[in-house]
Amino acid sequence: MVNGTFRVGEFLIEPQLNTITRNDQSTRLEPKVMQVLQCLSNNAGEVVSKEQLMRTVWTDTIVTDDVLTRAVSELRKALRDDSKEPRYIQTIPKSGYRLIASVSHDSIEVDASSQHRQISSANHRTRSWSIPLSWLVVILLIASGATWLYVSRKRIETAHPTMRVVPFTSFPGREDQAALSPDGNQVAFVWEGEKADNADIYVKSINGDRPLRITSDPAIDVRPTWSPDAQRIAFVRFTPSDYKCAVFVASALGTAPERMLFSLNTVLATLSWSPDGKYIATAESIARKTPSHIVLFSLETGEKRNLTTPPDQYWADSTPAFSPDGKTVAFVRENTPITGDIYVVPVTGGEPHRITNDNARHTFNNAIVGGVAWTVDGKEIIFSSSRGGTPSLWRVGISGGEPERLAVGGANTFYPSVSLRGNRLVYTQMSGGTPVYRIAVTAASSQKAQPVKLLASTREDQSPRYSPDGKKIAFQSDRSGNSEIWMGDSEGQNLTQLTFFGKGQAGTPQWSSDGKQIAFDYRAEGRADVYVVNVAGGVPRRMTTESSDDSVPSWSRDGKYIYFASDRGGDQQLWKMPSEGGAAVQLTHQGGFVSFESGDGKYLYYCKGLGPGIWKLPVEGGQEVSVLSDEPQDGCWGQWALADNDGIYFIKARQRPATIEFFSFATARITTVVDLDKVVDFVSGFAISPDRHEILYAQRDPINSDIMLVENFR
């Protein structure tokens, strides 16, 4: 196989550098792809069978046709060739391939003596000119000016090409966690396959049609990251049966056996491969259910080194991403499993520097960070966050400041990835919606209740609440393009939008006892405040004006007070204030979040956010008493409702299948009232009708997601 420099058509081929060049534009090929080109060039004009190509290029490995097909596809893309109207590589059906472009092995360099002769000849011609020197200067100035004008115009035309967003995948089910190769020509991603039976790693070329499946293990393979030379892909393999997690590496062409690098105590941790190829960064816990920290795994020694240690008040450090120069790692420091801020830390260690301040104090459900990526120049970080209402893409400078929403992405976008070359960005676009279901509460076990989809759209509908007379339903929805408060009748019809903020997130509506007003929380970008809106319409009235995070309001039975959760005292507690406005009074001192007043107006029942359990205390404050210790389960703060003075309804969400239970105050017993046949992914929202005949709950329907590609990203 020829190893020297040669030409194929308009392209200069340099096998020793694995590059092809045309018009001073160089493209780097994978070594195996270059060898395919060499083999075709050695047999230019002749049909080279697939068997011969695979035998020649993959001498020590048995590969399938898919591997060769992908290599040829990469080669065509580099040569700007079209398989339907080829100018370079022709496909011979059921046989092989033929290089139809001209191949030249002539010397491309000019020797020193010939260069000297050319210069001497040029000097001789210059001396023979008879143009006066002054005229020559004028001509040169005019020519230089025209050249400058032309180049300037071209620079203006090409400096900022328009960003273009196109679907990169549109397969059935979910394609997720895309990672662009360093050269921007390939994307590794997670897909459950056409049958949605197992999550594996796939690779697809930017201009390719068919993805190449890299892994096929029965375990769950996720979180791909590329090696700097684009030859390998590291990923996380999770085995649900024994709850084990490990990092593996595989060939990007699927031609080499997978190899385990190290085990993990943290499930489904994000990976990042250092630009120098020496380290893989990830997040790991010392033991299960302990805070995770960022670690660097050395591919040379096999040792792990802790890079960060989250302070005691934080949940975890996660989602690492190496900077383009490899000197810094960005990561997310989480307050809770669903909130976090971005930090950066030197690879050599030291005190992390905070970049964003969405969760400067312990707040709940503020900014969900779903993926972190650096811009090519290393000056900014691209990330996914719900800081503007629904998850979307943002950018922020590494020196900090107010993040800016990207012009691309829209709602429900996650996992951005930026190529180091090629000006490309990919991200996950999710769809599926979270409808509200209604199910009857039946007394006879022989009657099987079936849930009915009451409120549904392609967006998120959640936090439903019955009006006191049971004739209307208030709920939170982003069906208008932004998360607002809506109202409809008990059949889910005659919908009316009550708030029109146009940005931010309005949610957790609660009816006043007379059914004339609805209290809710609204966060424009950072912290939330409590608002009240009249059901008849009008401008919402802001109730809280502190710099704290004030959220999840509810009403007293007489309508005189509004309860809410606030961190204004330093940590999250329950407060109450007059419904007409005025100073707020702190009620709890050991934590509090969602609360409801009892039917007789004597007690306040509440949960504490992430942890399990329900407590109560007198409405005027006092000693709290545990009512339920283990239910609702941890994190299920939006999946329970108080039934006046009689008991508590709640969803046993993590049971398979899930059930709706009732805890009786009179007997202190828990009974099942509804069985839900299928596995349900619940979201915030649970309500019992005033007559207790029906229950509303919100769930996440099967999610579909596609990978979107942004060309000319800047």
Residue pairs with C-beta under 8 A, 6 or more apart in sequence:
1 35
1 38
1 39
1 42
1 56
2 15
2 38
2 41
2 42
2 105
3 15
3 16
3 38
4 15
4 105
5 12
5 13
5 14
5 15
5 16
5 108
6 13
6 41
6 103
6 104
6 105
7 13
7 102
7 103
7 104
7 105
7 106
7 108
8 20
8 37
8 41
8 79
8 88
8 99
8 101
8 102
8 103
9 79
9 87
9 88
9 101
9 102
10 22
11 20
11 21
11 22
11 79
12 20
12 21
12 22
12 108
13 20
13 37
13 41
14 20
14 21
15 34
15 38
17 28
18 28
18 29
18 30
18 31
18 34
19 26
19 27
19 28
19 29
20 26
20 27
20 29
20 37
20 78
20 79
21 27
27 78
27 183
28 183
29 37
29 74
29 75
29 78
30 71
30 74
30 230
30 231
30 252
30 253
31 231
32 57
32 58
32 71
32 253
32 255
33 71
33 74
33 75
33 78
35 56
35 57
36 53
36 57
36 68
36 71
36 72
36 75
37 75
39 48
39 52
39 53
39 56
39 57
40 48
40 53
40 89
40 97
40 98
40 99
41 99
41 103
43 99
44 99
44 101
44 102
44 103
45 98
45 99
45 100
46 98
47 92
47 95
47 96
47 97
47 98
48 96
48 97
48 98
48 99
49 95
49 96
50 65
50 68
50 95
50 96
50 97
51 96
52 96
53 68
53 96
53 97
54 63
54 67
54 68
57 71
58 67
58 255
61 255
61 256
63 253
63 254
63 255
66 210
66 212
66 213
66 254
67 212
67 253
67 254
67 255
69 210
70 203
70 205
70 208
70 210
70 212
70 253
71 253
72 89
72 91
72 97
73 205
73 207
73 208
74 185
74 186
74 205
74 208
75 81
75 89
76 82
76 83
76 86
76 88
76 89
76 207
77 185
77 205
77 206
77 207
77 208
79 88
79 89
81 87
81 88
81 89
83 89
83 91
86 100
87 100
87 101
88 99
88 100
88 101
89 97
89 98
89 99
89 100
90 97
90 98
90 99
90 100
91 97
92 98
110 118
129 136
131 139
160 714
161 712
162 712
163 407
163 408
163 710
163 711
163 712
163 713
163 714
164 710
164 711
164 712
165 408
165 708
165 709
165 710
165 711
166 708
166 709
166 711
167 706
167 707
167 708
167 709
168 178
168 187
168 204
168 206
168 426
168 706
168 707
168 708
168 709
169 175
169 189
169 191
169 204
169 211
169 706
169 707
170 706
171 191
171 194
171 211
171 706
172 194
172 196
173 191
173 192
173 193
173 194
173 196
173 704
174 190
174 191
174 192
174 196
174 703
174 704
174 705
175 189
175 190
175 191
175 202
175 428
175 705
175 706
175 707
176 189
176 190
176 191
176 414
176 415
176 428
176 705
176 707
177 189
177 190
177 222
177 223
177 224
177 415
177 428
178 187
178 188
178 189
178 415
178 417
178 426
178 427
178 428
178 707
179 187
179 188
179 189
179 224
179 225
179 226
179 233
179 417
179 426
180 186
180 187
180 226
180 417
180 418
180 419
180 424
180 425
180 426
181 187
181 188
181 226
181 230
181 252
181 419
182 226
182 228
182 229
182 230
182 419
182 420
182 421
183 230
183 419
183 420
183 421
183 422
184 206
184 419
184 420
184 421
184 422
184 423
184 424
185 205
185 206
185 230
185 422
186 203
186 204
186 205
186 206
186 230
186 252
187 203
187 204
187 206
187 417
187 426
187 707
187 709
188 201
188 202
188 203
188 214
188 224
188 225
188 226
188 233
188 252
189 201
189 202
189 203
189 204
189 211
189 224
189 707
190 199
190 200
190 201
190 202
190 221
190 222
190 223
190 224
191 199
191 200
191 202
191 211
192 198
192 199
192 200
193 200
198 218
198 220
199 220
199 221
199 222
200 213
200 214
200 215
200 216
200 217
200 221
201 213
201 214
201 215
201 221
201 222
201 224
201 233
201 235
201 250
202 211
202 212
202 213
202 214
203 211
203 212
203 214
203 233
203 252
203 254
204 210
204 211
204 212
206 424
206 709
212 253
212 254
213 254
214 233
214 250
214 251
214 252
214 254
215 221
215 235
215 237
215 248
215 250
215 258
217 237
217 258
219 237
219 238
219 239
219 240
220 237
220 238
220 239
220 240
221 235
221 236
221 237
221 238
221 248
222 235
222 236
222 238
222 268
223 235
223 236
223 268
223 269
223 270
223 271
224 233
224 234
224 235
224 271
225 233
225 234
225 235
225 271
225 272
225 273
225 280
226 232
226 233
226 252
226 273
227 233
227 234
227 249
227 252
227 273
227 277
228 273
228 274
228 275
228 276
228 277
229 277
230 252
231 251
231 252
232 249
232 250
232 251
232 252
233 249
233 250
233 251
233 252
234 247
234 248
234 249
234 261
234 271
234 273
234 280
235 247
235 248
235 249
235 250
235 271
236 245
236 246
236 247
236 248
236 264
236 268
236 269
236 271
236 282
237 245
237 246
237 247
237 248
238 244
238 245
238 267
238 268
239 245
243 267
243 288
244 263
245 263
245 264
245 265
245 266
245 267
245 268
245 269
246 260
246 261
246 262
246 263
246 264
247 260
247 261
247 262
247 263
247 264
247 271
247 280
247 282
247 297
248 258
248 259
248 260
248 261
249 258
249 259
249 261
250 256
250 258
250 259
261 280
261 297
261 299
262 297
262 302
262 304
264 282
264 284
265 284
265 285
265 286
265 287
265 288
266 282
266 283
266 284
266 285
266 292
266 318
269 282
269 283
269 284
269 292
269 318
270 282
270 283
270 318
270 319
270 320
270 321
270 371
271 280
271 281
271 282
271 320
272 280
272 281
272 282
272 320
272 321
272 322
272 329
273 279
273 280
273 322
274 280
274 281
274 296
274 322
274 326
274 347
275 322
275 324
275 325
275 326
275 420
276 326
277 299
278 298
278 299
278 300
279 296
279 297
279 298
279 299
279 322
279 347
280 296
280 297
280 299
281 294
281 295
281 296
281 297
281 307
281 320
281 321
281 322
281 329
282 294
282 295
282 297
282 320
283 292
283 293
283 294
283 295
283 316
283 317
283 318
283 319
283 320
283 331
284 292
284 293
284 295
284 304
285 291
285 292
285 293
285 316
291 310
291 314
291 315
291 316
291 317
292 310
292 316
292 317
292 318
293 306
293 307
293 308
293 309
293 310
293 316
293 317
294 306
294 307
294 308
294 317
294 318
294 320
294 329
294 331
294 345
295 304
295 305
295 306
295 307
296 304
296 305
296 307
296 347
297 303
297 304
298 304
298 305
307 320
307 329
307 345
307 347
307 349
308 317
308 331
308 333
308 343
308 345
308 352
309 317
310 316
310 317
310 333
310 334
313 335
313 362
314 333
314 334
314 335
315 334
315 335
315 336
315 337
316 333
316 334
316 337
317 331
317 332
317 333
317 334
317 343
318 331
318 332
318 334
318 340
319 331
319 332
319 340
319 369
319 371
319 372
320 329
320 330
320 331
320 372
321 329
321 330
321 331
321 372
321 373
321 374
321 381
322 328
322 329
322 347
322 374
323 329
323 330
323 344
323 374
323 378
324 374
324 376
324 377
324 378
324 420
325 378
326 347
327 346
327 347
328 344
328 345
328 346
328 347
328 378
328 398
329 344
329 345
329 346
329 347
330 342
330 343
330 344
330 355
330 372
330 374
330 381
330 398
331 342
331 343
331 344
331 345
331 352
331 372
332 340
332 341
332 342
332 343
332 369
332 372
333 340
333 341
333 342
333 343
333 352
333 354
334 340
335 341
335 359
335 362
335 363
336 362
336 364
336 609
336 610
337 610
337 635
338 365
338 368
339 358
339 359
339 363
339 364
339 365
339 366
339 367
339 368
340 358
340 359
340 367
340 368
340 369
341 354
341 355
341 356
341 357
341 358
341 359
341 360
341 367
341 369
342 354
342 355
342 356
342 369
342 372
342 381
342 383
342 396
343 352
343 353
343 354
343 355
344 352
344 353
344 355
344 381
344 398
345 351
345 352
345 353
354 400
355 381
355 396
355 397
355 398
355 400
356 367
356 396
356 400
356 403
357 400
357 526
358 366
358 367
358 385
358 387
358 525
358 526
359 366
359 367
361 549
361 567
361 570
362 567
362 571
362 572
363 527
363 549
363 567
363 572
364 549
364 551
364 565
364 572
364 593
364 609
365 551
366 386
366 387
366 523
366 526
366 527
366 528
366 549
367 385
367 386
367 387
368 384
368 385
368 386
368 391
369 383
369 384
369 385
370 383
370 384
370 385
370 391
370 414
370 415
371 383
371 384
371 414
371 415
371 416
371 417
371 427
371 428
372 381
372 382
372 383
372 416
373 381
373 382
373 383
373 416
373 417
373 418
373 425
374 380
374 381
374 382
374 418
375 381
375 382
375 395
375 418
376 418
376 419
376 420
376 421
376 423
378 398
379 397
379 398
380 395
380 396
380 397
380 398
381 395
381 396
381 397
381 398
382 393
382 394
382 395
382 406
382 416
382 418
382 425
383 393
383 394
383 395
383 396
383 403
383 416
384 391
384 392
384 393
384 394
384 413
384 414
384 415
384 416
384 427
385 391
385 392
385 394
385 403
386 392
386 505
387 394
387 403
387 525
387 526
388 394
388 405
388 503
388 504
388 505
388 525
389 411
389 478
389 482
389 483
389 503
389 504
389 505
390 411
390 412
390 460
390 478
390 482
390 483
390 505
391 411
391 412
391 413
391 414
392 405
392 406
392 409
392 410
392 411
392 412
392 413
393 405
393 406
393 408
393 409
393 413
393 416
393 427
394 403
394 404
394 405
394 406
395 403
395 404
395 406
396 402
396 403
396 404
408 425
408 708
408 710
408 713
409 416
409 427
409 429
409 708
410 429
411 459
411 478
411 481
412 429
412 430
412 431
413 427
413 428
413 429
413 430
413 708
414 427
414 428
414 430
415 427
415 428
416 425
416 426
416 427
417 425
417 426
417 427
418 424
418 425
418 713
419 425
423 711
423 712
423 713
423 714
424 709
424 710
424 711
424 713
425 709
425 710
425 713
426 707
426 708
426 709
426 710
427 707
427 708
427 710
428 705
428 706
428 707
428 708
429 705
429 706
429 707
429 708
430 703
430 704
430 705
431 458
431 703
431 704
431 705
432 458
432 700
432 701
432 702
432 703
432 704
433 456
433 457
433 458
433 459
433 460
433 461
433 700
433 701
434 460
434 461
434 462
434 683
434 698
434 699
434 700
434 701
435 453
435 454
435 455
435 456
435 457
435 461
435 698
435 699
435 701
436 453
436 454
436 455
436 456
436 461
436 462
436 464
436 473
436 475
436 492
436 685
436 696
436 697
436 698
437 451
437 452
437 453
437 454
437 696
437 697
437 698
437 699
438 451
438 452
438 454
438 492
438 694
438 695
438 696
439 449
439 450
439 451
439 452
439 660
439 674
439 676
439 694
439 695
439 697
440 449
440 693
440 694
441 449
441 660
441 673
441 674
441 688
441 692
441 693
441 694
441 695
442 448
442 449
442 673
442 674
448 675
449 674
449 675
451 676
454 464
454 473
454 491
454 492
454 696
455 461
455 464
455 473
455 475
455 477
455 488
455 492
457 477
457 479
458 479
459 477
459 478
459 479
460 476
460 477
460 478
460 483
460 683
461 475
461 476
461 477
461 479
461 698
462 475
462 476
462 477
462 507
462 638
462 683
462 684
462 685
462 698
463 475
463 476
463 507
463 508
463 509
463 638
463 684
463 685
463 698
464 473
464 474
464 475
464 685
464 687
464 696
464 697
464 698
465 473
465 474
465 475
465 509
465 510
465 511
465 687
466 472
466 473
466 490
466 511
466 687
466 688
466 689
466 690
466 696
467 473
467 474
467 511
467 515
468 511
468 513
468 514
468 515
468 690
469 515
469 690
470 490
470 689
470 690
470 691
471 489
471 490
472 487
472 488
472 489
472 490
472 515
472 535
473 487
473 488
473 489
473 490
473 492
473 696
474 485
474 486
474 487
474 498
474 509
474 510
474 511
474 518
475 485
475 486
475 487
475 488
475 509
475 685
476 483
476 484
476 485
476 486
476 506
476 507
476 508
476 509
476 520
476 685
477 483
477 484
477 486
478 484
479 486
480 497
482 501
482 502
482 503
482 504
482 505
483 504
483 505
483 506
483 507
484 497
484 498
484 499
484 500
484 501
484 506
485 497
485 498
485 499
485 506
485 507
485 509
485 518
485 520
485 533
486 495
486 496
486 497
486 498
487 495
487 496
487 498
487 518
487 535
488 494
488 495
488 496
490 689
498 518
498 533
498 535
498 537
499 506
499 520
499 522
499 531
499 533
499 540
501 522
501 524
503 524
503 525
504 522
504 523
504 524
504 525
505 522
505 523
506 520
506 521
506 522
506 531
507 520
507 521
507 522
507 684
508 520
508 521
508 551
508 552
508 553
508 638
508 684
509 518
509 519
509 520
510 518
510 519
510 520
510 553
510 554
510 555
511 517
511 518
511 555
512 518
512 519
512 555
512 559
512 579
513 555
513 556
513 557
513 558
513 559
514 559
515 535
516 534
516 535
516 536
517 532
517 533
517 534
517 535
518 532
518 533
518 535
519 530
519 531
519 532
519 543
519 553
519 554
519 555
519 562
520 530
520 531
520 532
520 533
520 540
520 553
521 528
521 529
521 530
521 531
521 550
521 551
521 552
521 553
521 564
522 528
522 529
522 531
522 540
523 529
523 549
523 551
527 547
527 548
527 549
527 550
528 549
528 550
528 551
529 542
529 543
529 544
529 545
529 550
530 542
530 543
530 544
530 550
530 551
530 553
530 562
530 564
531 540
531 541
531 542
531 543
532 540
532 541
532 543
532 562
532 579
533 539
533 540
533 541
543 553
543 562
543 577
543 581
544 550
544 564
544 566
544 577
544 584
546 566
546 568
547 568
548 566
548 567
548 568
549 566
549 567
549 572
550 564
550 565
550 566
550 568
550 575
551 564
551 565
551 566
552 564
552 565
552 593
552 594
552 595
553 562
553 563
553 564
554 562
554 563
554 564
554 594
554 595
554 596
554 597
555 561
555 562
555 563
555 579
555 597
556 562
556 563
556 576
556 579
556 597
556 601
556 619
557 597
557 598
557 599
557 600
557 601
558 601
559 579
560 578
560 579
561 576
561 577
561 578
561 579
562 576
562 577
562 578
562 579
563 574
563 575
563 576
563 587
563 595
563 597
563 604
564 574
564 575
564 576
564 577
564 584
565 572
565 573
565 574
565 575
565 592
565 593
565 594
565 595
565 609
566 572
566 573
566 574
566 575
566 584
567 573
568 575
568 584
569 586
571 591
572 591
572 592
572 593
572 609
573 586
573 587
573 588
573 589
573 591
573 592
574 586
574 587
574 588
574 592
574 593
574 595
574 604
574 606
575 584
575 585
575 586
575 587
576 584
576 585
576 587
576 619
577 583
577 584
577 585
585 621
586 621
587 604
587 617
587 619
587 621
588 606
588 617
588 621
588 624
590 608
590 624
591 608
591 609
592 606
592 607
592 608
592 615
593 606
593 607
593 608
593 609
593 637
594 606
594 607
594 637
594 638
594 640
595 604
595 605
595 606
595 607
596 604
596 605
596 606
596 641
596 642
597 603
597 604
597 605
597 619
598 604
598 605
598 616
598 642
598 644
598 645
599 644
599 645
599 646
600 644
600 645
601 619
602 618
602 619
603 616
603 617
603 618
603 619
604 616
604 617
604 618
604 619
605 614
605 615
605 616
605 627
605 642
605 648
606 614
606 615
606 616
606 617
607 613
607 614
607 615
607 632
607 637
607 640
608 615
609 637
610 634
610 635
610 637
611 634
612 628
612 629
612 630
612 631
612 632
612 633
612 634
612 636
613 626
613 627
613 628
613 629
613 630
613 631
614 626
614 627
614 628
614 631
614 632
614 640
614 648
615 624
615 625
615 626
615 627
616 624
616 625
616 627
617 623
617 624
617 625
627 648
627 663
628 648
628 663
631 650
631 652
631 661
631 663
631 670
632 639
632 640
632 650
632 651
632 652
632 653
633 652
633 653
633 654
636 650
636 651
636 653
636 682
637 684
638 683
638 684
638 685
638 686
639 650
639 651
639 653
639 682
639 684
639 685
639 686
639 697
640 648
640 649
640 650
640 651
640 686
641 648
641 649
641 650
641 686
641 687
641 688
642 648
643 649
643 662
643 688
643 692
645 665
646 664
646 665
646 666
647 662
647 663
647 664
647 665
647 666
648 662
648 663
649 660
649 661
649 662
649 673
649 686
649 688
649 695
650 660
650 661
650 663
650 686
651 658
651 659
651 660
651 661
651 682
651 686
651 697
652 658
652 659
652 660
652 661
653 680
653 682
656 679
657 675
657 676
657 677
657 678
657 679
657 680
658 676
658 679
658 680
658 682
659 672
659 674
659 675
659 676
660 672
660 673
660 674
660 676
660 695
660 697
661 670
661 671
661 672
661 673
662 670
662 671
662 673
663 669
663 670
664 670
664 671
674 695
680 699
681 699
681 700
682 697
682 698
682 699
682 700
683 698
683 699
683 700
684 698
685 696
685 697
685 698
686 695
686 696
686 697
686 698
687 695
687 696
687 697
688 694
688 695
688 696
689 695
689 696
